[in-house]
Amino acid sequence: MTGTSAPKGSRGFDALDRIVDRAVAGGISAVAGAVGDRDGTRWRRLAGHVRAQPGAAPLSPVDRFDLASLTKVLVAMPLVLRLVESGDLHLGKKVADLVPEFAGDGKGDITVAHLLTHASGLPAHVPFWRERSDVASVRARVLATPLVAPPATAITYSDLGYMILGFLIERIHGRPLDEVARKEAFAPLGLEGATFRPKDAGLPYVATEVVEERGGLVAGEVHDENAMALGGIAGHAGLFGTLDDVVRVARFWAGGGTTTGARWLSGASMAAAMADQTSSIDPSAARGLAWVRTPNPFAIPNDLASPHAVSHTGFTGTSIMVDPTWGTWAVLLTNRVHPTRHGDSPARIRETRATFHGAAWAALT
């Protein structure tokens, strides 16, 4: 286990080390975590190995985790806000006006804001990947999916909404999503390790699940099956990144956008993204733009966070939390689905997240 760093004499950071040690001892092969505030990183740790097998390499700073649904807050949402700031879009725009294939069945009233806040009425999940179709056919199926509720009547966390946001971003820019992300997000923020499909580029990565239907170990290619069916590049999942990449994003949001040396998003955009956008629809499912607020069953449990804290998780075992009240942030990346998502894996990651983020806020404040 390697990579511990914290200021000498700092109180509370030993609790974070114990939590990481328990996670690795409990069967999570790779764990990377960092916590800090507006002034920078206060604690950082890499532990375990890139896969659970004898002789596997220890986790290193350049190894990329499959960030899963963190793609929504690191790629799709900020790219939409960049389009708003450039005057190419507004959140009340009807999606079908820009993507005409997304029409019919009452979908003509769905706005960009509905997709961002999971208020579109689209279903939570559809296993498009089971059809084993080409990418164009999968895209067509996503856009043709019928609603399960009228827009703005319920909050249903939907991967489909963010797939469609990815299509919309591509349509406006006239370029593939990964190219747009490199220019508009990764470069301005200095995310040197962020990428889609790292295996294709020969970059180092952390293993995820062993899936018989996919030929065994899934590593260096997206774990999410629908993102895989979309070619590994999608608005809801597919992004890989290092701990340092996600830390840069967390510091950006906690610091009001001032940590990168340039204003990447305006203060107004950041405030809107973190503000409550959905409690008027469902008081038990508070959300910002992509970000999860409390109360919400998808929120990371943190007994010590302020009511204004926002967070997001990824199915592979990743999470990010930012608290604008305290100016604090925490990032926890794991490959908890390795070698399997089943068994006690879901319970273990819930416990690890809850203890980690609570201990982080205790140490930082």
MOTAUR-V311353 format. One record per run of one state. SS is the DSSP state (~ for helix, > for strand, _ for the rest). FROM is the first residue (numbers start at 1). LEN is the number of residues. If there is no record, write none. Layout:
ss=SS from=FROM len=LEN
ss=SS from=FROM len=LEN
This chain:
ss=_ from=1 len=1
ss=> from=2 len=5
ss=_ from=7 len=6
ss=~ from=13 len=13
ss=_ from=26 len=4
ss=> from=30 len=8
ss=_ from=38 len=2
ss=> from=40 len=10
ss=_ from=50 len=8
ss=> from=58 len=1
ss=_ from=59 len=5
ss=> from=64 len=3
ss=_ from=67 len=3
ss=~ from=70 len=16
ss=_ from=86 len=8
ss=> from=94 len=1
ss=~ from=95 len=4
ss=_ from=99 len=8
ss=~ from=107 len=3
ss=_ from=110 len=1
ss=> from=111 len=1
ss=~ from=112 len=5
ss=_ from=117 len=11
ss=~ from=128 len=4
ss=_ from=132 len=3
ss=~ from=135 len=10
ss=_ from=145 len=14
ss=~ from=159 len=15
ss=_ from=174 len=3
ss=~ from=177 len=13
ss=_ from=190 len=5
ss=> from=195 len=2
ss=_ from=197 len=8
ss=> from=205 len=1
ss=_ from=206 len=1
ss=> from=207 len=5
ss=~ from=212 len=3
ss=_ from=215 len=1
ss=> from=216 len=4
ss=_ from=220 len=5
ss=~ from=225 len=5
ss=_ from=230 len=9
ss=> from=239 len=3
ss=_ from=242 len=1
ss=~ from=243 len=12
ss=_ from=255 len=12
ss=~ from=267 len=8
ss=_ from=275 len=12
ss=> from=287 len=1
ss=_ from=288 len=4
ss=> from=292 len=1
ss=_ from=293 len=17
ss=> from=310 len=5
ss=_ from=315 len=3
ss=> from=318 len=6
ss=_ from=324 len=4
ss=> from=328 len=7
ss=_ from=335 len=10
ss=~ from=345 len=20
ss=_ from=365 len=1
